[in-house]
Every structure is written in structure tokens, then in C-alpha cells.
Amino acid sequence: MELSKKLREAYKACAHQVPGNGPRNIGVLKQAFAEIDAGLESDTYGKGPVIEDFENKMAGVLGKEKAVFFPSGTMAQQIAMRIWCDELSLHKVAYHPLCHLEIHEEDGLKKLHRIESVLLADKNRLITLADVQELGSDVACLLLELPQREIGGELPEFDELVAISDYCREEGIKLHMDGARLFEVLPYYQKTAAEVCQLFDSVYISLYKGVGGIAGAILAGSEPFAKEAFIWKRRHGGDLISLYPYILSADYSFEKRRDRFPAYLNGARELAAMYNGCHGVRTRPLVPVSNMFHVHFPLPKEKIEPVFLAVVEETGVGLTAVVYAVDEESSYFEISIGDNYGTIPKEKLQQAFSLLDEKMEVTLR
Amino acid sequence: MELSKKLREAYKACAHQVPGNGPRNIGVLKQAFAEIDAGLESDTYGKGPVIEDFENKMAGVLGKEKAVFFPSGTMAQQIAMRIWCDELSLHKVAYHPLCHLEIHEEDGLKKLHRIESVLLADKNRLITLADVQELGSDVACLLLELPQREIGGELPEFDELVAISDYCREEGIKLHMDGARLFEVLPYYQKTAAEVCQLFDSVYISLYKGVGGIAGAILAGSEPFAKEAFIWKRRHGGDLISLYPYILSADYSFEKRRDRFPAYLNGARELAAMYNGCHGVRTRPLVPVSNMFHVHFPLPKEKIEPVFLAVVEETGVGLTAVVYAVDEESSYFEISIGDNYGTIPKEKLQQAFSLLDEKMEVTLR
């Protein structure tokens, strides 16, 4: 069997998976629906209590006038960009070079909406106020991702965010939040969701990832913005006759986890420290600011996979299911802390990290 | 309370709802998932046995090389149009004036894909071979809806369909099927799904409506067509991390109902005959060719609603939940036969239709 497949399967089968919220299986849906009455009526094309109650609740949480439930963030964010571009009659937006819209959506923004993108900052660092100031006002919208996932979940300081928001308002640039992991950064900012969201004209949040639902997203903003978003949702084919399988599981998962994000941040910091204590291992950020971080190695993926395979096979502790190549000489993987972390016996973790350190030392020779 | 609301609520609460497959509630999902093992792994961004097995099965049923699961028909069909338009470098398609893309999608085809539409035939009749011949070859694709829902579910004869298909192939026009209700017309055509689909280059089918799933659609065609469709699905924001709530319920519902469509056709014919036996009531088609038909009245909606309210209140038989205005002097509603029809005691139905006839006679005076 191929090494990467072997690692994936050993991880899947192991006793203690360290990251995540547990397996993505049908049980996630079954659990969410267990207590819901079979007679509860479906939402119908965006209408009905099941969808409207949840939208109202999330609008409240985010401190926005109105929220619209979407099947995906891809759909929600392209639509946000389109609304702002149409409003300003300027079909250009700015975002980070590793923005989801730029690298994961098959160029939907360009091919469906004909919106041009301006890539701000170097791909290996965060967007700063200075980057935004250089932009002038030649874009309709600036998208900021909190935290910046593809660089390990780095985050601007809150003051920098305020300064960027002030600048955009002065210049008439709409500010949109890719808050796929918004709840995950609130413990670091020590702010409520609404306090962060009020800096932005529109906000997208994901309902799986940290929240742990099955799929789905919320797009929130002013009443007129939401009205437009709903029309575009229909155009995109996202106004399904029934979205309740995602909505009800999102609500269930949100209630289950909304108070756990501080624990996830602590877990991420603890785990990152353990990684950084190993030979040749560095996390990014060095001290996490959310539930996520990247783990980097100065060796190719082919040298790192056997190390983690040995760790999971010998200790039953699954630290990662995959290793990605950065280039021919270095590799990394991503960690997101969820419910699993708190369930792993400390001595098991220590055993795994002792072995990891040992194996890394040998591998680095 | 407003009359139309009264009718809707009386219908909802009544003992015997005549059309449909039963309430659209959470129970539909619960039933479909009852026997599925909680450990079954989710699909992941279009990959994994849950989605691939179902796609392969539906490709087989439709006799196409490859099928792609979509969250909605709106998304699937716009994408089919786009693929054919891009392939032929001609951004124009032809369809019926009451096509779903023209009247129910907020102009997504135009606003997202910048595809122009040519409306064939008068809105009150089916597209014929002669209409298509007049087109020449100035469009990339012709979309035919089987049956034509907005005119009561009328259907071209199979020979006409073959002739249109032959003509399109000669002229290099791609032929796409809006088969939202394909299974529902097979008993009339006395053909398999594959025999009908082989006349078309691409085929969309719905997984709720007659099939009775929660939501979702299949788009099928050649291998390269499906490959393109998958990329566009991602662009539209339809390539969700998990689509299993729709897929598993679609599969469950398809297996449950795949052999019931002849019974639905018979039920529709029986019921239409009962309507046509009443004073001032005419169905379209007069003799149904699928599980659906429209019921027309030469009186305004405000005169017809009290009639059906009286019927449901006095007999417990819900014939319709709504009445729509055609214009100020006439009205109609739509009937789709599903599982409910077979469960209504015949004497109850007869009682309801006696009363309906009586009330109509009085109302017409």
C-alpha cells in the first residue's frame, strides 16, 4: 500500500485521534435529529420557522440586521462580492493571495460573476493596513479572512482590524469578512462575535469546521443586502426546497459547541507547545490564536509520513491523517482542535510526543 | 382569517389529503435514515462511496456514461446550458416560454451565465418539431421539459420526440432534457428511462417531486460533460463537503417508489375523470399522461376557494391546499398524485366529489 494511504488508514482506525470533532459520519446527523419531532415541518424555499428562526438567531449572534442561510460558503461569498460590485458599479475586489475564492473555487468569481481580483500582500503574510492604503479606492470590496487559514490561522491584532475598517469606510470600500472560523478566534480577541462583525459590512460564517455541523453557511448584513443575497441564492441554485438537514444540525452543533471555543484555543496552544518541543518541528503560528495551526518540517513529505505512521501504530495516538508537501525539501500538515483533544489521556499524548521527538531526531540525522 | 389561509390550514389538518406523498416534515428524513448505520462515512466534496455509488446507479438507470449529483435542478440545468454554450461558442439556448429557467430562477441563466434565451412556441402549447425547424441552428442547445409542467403536464408523443432529436443531431443543436418528472411519464410512453434519455445529450432529473426525496437532482451525460459539470458545480457553490442527507434519502425514496409510477398515472386518470364529471370543472390534460394535471375553473379564485373549503370541512377530504388565479375570471390548481391517493377510501372520495359537483353547480349560477 502507498505510504500516504497507510497513514490515513492507520489514523482512521486508531484509538485516539487528536484533532477534530470526531468522524464525519451519518451518526453526526442521527445525533442532531434524535430529539427532533418527526412532525416538524420542513422549510420551503427559504421560508418557514425552521430556517427563519435560525437566521434570526444568527443575525442576533453576529449583530447584523439580517442573516441568510446558504448551503455553502463558496456560494455565500461570491454573492457578497457580486452585491457589493453591482452596488458600486465596479467589478473588482481585493483579498489575500491564498483566499478561498482565489484557490479553491475553480475561479467561480471570475467565470460566473466576471469579477476581477486584486491580490493583496505576499502569500506568506497577513494583509496589513499599509497594503490596504496602497489600494486606493479602486475596488468595490475588501475581503478579510479571520483567521487566515492557509498560513496556519494567523490573525491581525484587533486594533489593526479597526484601523482597516475605518480606512475602508472613509474610502467607500465595502469590507467583507470570511469568518469561516470566526467563533474560533473570539477567545483570542476577547470580543463577542457582534463586536468583531460590526467592523464589517457583510459577514460569512461556516457552520461545519469548528461548529461541527454537516455543511452550510450564514451570510449576514443589512436588510437590503440580505434581500439581494436571497435573490442571488436562487440564481445560484442554492434556494433548495428543503435545507433543514443542514440547518437543524447546524443549530444543534452551534448550541453544543458555542461555549467550547476557549477550551479549543487552550488545547491548540498546549498541543502546539508539544510539537515545538520536538526536534525539527515548528508550528505556525508558534503560539496559536485560534483552534488551528500548521505543523512544519524541514524534510520532504516522504520522510515525515513514516514518522507519524510509526507514532500511530506504536502508541494508538493519531496526530495527523495526512502530510502535505510544501516543496521538495519541506512539508506540513494542518491541525484543528475540537472535541477530540480533551478526551485523550495525557499520558498517551506524552508517550506519542516522546516517540515523535525520538523519531524526528533520527530522521533529521 | 384570510380565505386562502383558511383553505390551506383546513387542508393541512384534514384526514384525507388526496395529492402528494404526505407531509414534507422531518419524518421523511428520519424514516430514510432509520436503517442506515451511524458509522457510514460521509461523502467529501463529491467523493466517496455514498455519492459515487448513487451517481453510478443513476447513470445506469438513465443509460448515460456518467451522472453528477446536484443540490438543485436550478444549478444543474444552468450548468448544462453553460457547458453546451461554451462548447459551441454560442451563448444562446431555446426553450418553452414557461420553462423553469425563464420563470422561476430570477434570471440566473442571464445574470450568472450571460446566456440568451429564445422562447419557442406559444406559452399555452407544447413545442413541436415545426417550432424547432424554424429555429435553424442559431442556438447551442434546445431544452425540452417532459412533461411540460406549467401547462398541466402535457407531453409530446414519443415519435415527435424522436423527430426533434433527429433534427437537433443533424443541425448540431445539443438537446437537453428537463426531466424533473421523467419517471412520472415513463408509464405513458411505455419506455425505460434509458430509452427516452438516449434521445438527449444531457438529462436532468429531480429527486424530490414524484420520487419523494428531500431535495437534490441528477445531471447525466457523457464522461467529458460530467467532468465539466462537476467543475461548474464547485463554481456555483454546490460541491458541498457533505451532500449525504439528500443522497441517502433520494436513494431510499427512489427504491421505495420506482415501481409505483404506473399506479400514480392510473390514479391521476381516475381522479381527473372525477373532476371532469363536475359542473364547470375541466382538467388539463383532459386525460393525464403522467401523475400530474391542472384543474381549471371558469370562475375567479375567490369563488372557488370557498367551494374547496366546504368540501374539506364537510367531508375531511383535502382536494387542494391552494387555488391560483389565472386571471380575474378564471382560476386553477395543480395536482400531483403520489402515495396518498391509494390510501383514500373510495366512498370518501365519492362523497367529496358529490359535494364538489353540488357546490360548483350552485356557484356557477
Interface residues (C-beta under 8 A of the other chain):
Chain A: P23 R24 N25 I26 G27 V28 L29 K30 F33 I36 D37 A38 G39 L40 E41 S42 T44 F70 P71 S72 G73 T74 M75 A76 Q78 E105 E106 D107 G108 K111 L112 H113 Y208 I214 A215 I231 W232 R234 R235 H236 G237 G238 D239 L240 I241 S242 L243 Y244 P245 Y246 L248
Chain B: P23 R24 N25 I26 G27 V28 L29 K30 F33 I36 D37 A38 G39 L40 E41 S42 T44 F70 P71 S72 G73 T74 M75 A76 Q78 E105 E106 D107 G108 K111 L112 H113 Y208 I214 A215 I231 W232 R234 R235 H236 G237 G238 D239 L240 I241 S242 L243 Y244 P245 Y246 L248
